[in-house]
Structure formats: structure tokens, C-alpha cells
Amino acid sequence: MDIEDVRQDIPMLKELIYLDAASTTPTPVPVIKAMSNYFYNYNANIGRGAYSIAVKATRKINDARSKVARFIKADTSDIIFTKNTTEAINIVAQGIDFNKGDSVVVPNIEHHSNFIPWLNLKKRGVEINVVKADPQGIIDPSTIEDAVDETTRLITVTQVSNALGSQQDVEEIGKIAQEQDVLYLIDAAQSIGHMEVNVNKMKAHFVAFPGHKGTMGPVGTGFLYCCQEQASELDVSLLGGGTVYDVSESDFELEDSPYRFEGGTPNIAGFIGLGASIDYINQIGLKRIENHGLKYTEILYDSLAEIEQVTVYGDPQNIYGIVSFNINNMNPHDVAKILDEVKGICVRSGYHCAIPAMRHIGAYQKGGTIRASLHYYNTLEEIQELADTVGELTKTWGA
Ligand SMILES: Cc1ncc(COP(=O)(O)O)c(C=O)c1O
């Protein structure tokens, strides 16, 4: 499928320029159809009914789990469905039996969803060892290695920063975790669906994913890769229907993973949609998406960087899919509002749920940055339109 085919499947792209894939991506028509087919034809709960539409719904969810697993080279039983990346990270942060005096190594440019759940462990006497990225948002694996000591229980890192687009060497950091025999969690919110994510190569115990970003699945979906060995160690906090083998009046016996972590009725239509979205991404071809992303990120970066009075953040050699920038003298929210009003350009503005990262790059006082983020459906014309409009703004409003 080429870009035009994909654009045909996303009708809203006829009306606007969508440059906010890092927040969430639009859902293509085949994915919507897979979900509406469920609602129209076999809208039943899963794992509970013996009648045929309930069996069909259960089979479709199982299929979706297998597709997701194959996509990241995991086993089906390693995939825990969640409502988003945030829930996936919290299952781990709240599930590990941390002891007072344990510590966690976490970079200072993380999304809040991979920062606050660890900070919150301070209540349990866990130390948070925050390592600094370089000024461009790159984390030197040696800084992680230096931060690890005998108290470290877990290292975490985000593969592609949502604030700056910087890519981290997650495999190298994985080797450090392995050598030091500590747990390792990767936040893959901005890489999945954009590039190959192979959990075997990453050597991570846990990888947290959205379904609604790069994979073009629906909002309300996400998943956690959790290796079997750790799944049985994690405490489960959402207990109820679907999580147990047996219950007596005095005790209960938990189901195996993933079911023990998926209490209650899940977002059935959403996960069927997620399965369809994986098919969709495979149909386009991950390599094709990645090549498009690499080329268009460079063009986006360069076309903004050459405008006087524009500051572009991050190292152009290292970013993927995301370009954060500012216009001197202008508040990022004002810029985003004007871009939308005059040209229908959707970009995100502000702190991007990464306030420590904004402080790190010196953009906090300014109110954060403007962030343009790409996917395969974006065209060169759209990038040019953004750059031209930003150029016009600097002439009217800049310093
Ligand atoms: C790097 C990163 N981690 C975590 C999240 C949270 O994702 P979700 O909204 O799926 O919980 C985001 C969302 O933008 C993100 O970019």
C-alpha cells in the first residue's frame, strides 16, 4: 500500500494536516470496520459464553493477541492487554515486590507515564536514581551503567522520546541490565508501528506499548510484554472476574498470565481493532514505514531549522518521527492555535507530559515546545505547508 492508499483509508486527512501521531493516530477504515463488525454481528462477552457469537468473540480476541505477539516476536502468553501504555507501566511498577532501600534507575527525559509510577515508589522506601540525558536528549548507556549499584532492582528507559524524538540504544542498555542482573522495562510508546520492535533483541523483562499510536489501532488499547518468569512474580492489583482458576470462601487461586492481569470485561471491540491494525501495518510493511519516517523526519527537521527565529531541539542524526521546536518570542500554545486556525495543521504544544524533559532542554519557562510528529500517511506537501506557515509566523510575530 502506498501513501495515497492509506490516506484514502483515513477520511479526516482530506480536511486537515495531522501532525500529532505521537499523541494518537487516526484509525483507518479497515480497522473501524473490524470493530463495527463485532458490534453489528457478534457483540458478546469473551471467555464466558458457550453460544456461538461468544465463542467467536473469544476467538477474535485470541487471534488479536497472537497477532500482537508475532509483531514483537513474543509468545502469545507474554501479551497482557491494557487500556494504554500508562496502565502497562503501572502493572509493573505496582506489581514488583520492592523492598525499602531498593532503587530504580530512570532517565530525566521520560514521559510522566514512565516517571511518576517510579517516583511514587518513594512512599515504599524505594530510591529513584535519575540519570541525565545529554543536551540533545540522548542517554549515554555508560551513565546508566554508572548509576547501577547493589541497590538497583530495575532500569527503565523510553526507546524514542515523545518530547524530542531522540532514540536510545535500548539493546546496549539491555546488555547492562543483563550483566548487572537487574530488571529492565522499556517504554516503546513511540517506536511500535514505526520500526521493528523485537523483544528478544531488547533483552527486556517488560515492554510497555500503546495500541493507539504507531500501530494505528483504536484509543483505549495498549499492551504489556511481560516475560513468563516475571509474570508469576508480579503482584496483581486488579482482581475479579477472569483472573482466577478457583475461589473458596477463604482463598483464591490466580489464573496464569496474561489472564490474571486482565480483570473484568476488556475492551473487546478495541482489541479486535488492534488485531486488524497490526494486519494493516503489516500490509503497508514496517520497513517501508520506517524508511518513510527516517526520510521525512530529516526533511521536517531541516525545513524548520533553516527558518530564522526558530529553535529546533534534538540531534537531527538521532531523532525519529518527532520534531520539537519553538518560535522566539511566541508561546507554543499560541503557535499551535494559529497553525490550526489558519491552515488546519494539528500539532501538539506545551510540556508533552514530560515536564522534567522540558526543564532539561530549557523550554519550561517558555511553556514547552511545539511538537510535530509523523506517520506514513504524511506527505511532503504537508511538511512544506507547516514550514511555510511557521516561516510566515516568524515574520509577523517573531522577535
Ligand atoms: C513515551 C511515552 N510513554 C508513555 C505514554 C503514555 O501513553 P498512553 O497514553 O498510551 O498511556 C506516551 C504518550 O504519549 C508516550 O509518548
The ligand as an ORCA input file, in Angstrom:
! r2SCAN-3c Opt
* xyz 0 1
  C       6.936      7.793     25.607
  C       5.524      7.699     26.099
  N       5.256      6.920     27.150
  C       4.010      6.771     27.628
  C       2.957      7.430     27.049
  C       1.583      7.234     27.574
  O       0.858      6.538     26.615
  P      -0.672      6.195     26.795
  O      -1.415      7.443     26.509
  O      -0.903      5.102     25.794
  O      -0.863      5.733     28.186
  C       3.179      8.261     25.947
  C       2.093      9.014     25.317
  O       2.265      9.912     24.554
  C       4.500      8.382     25.456
  O       4.769      9.143     24.406
*
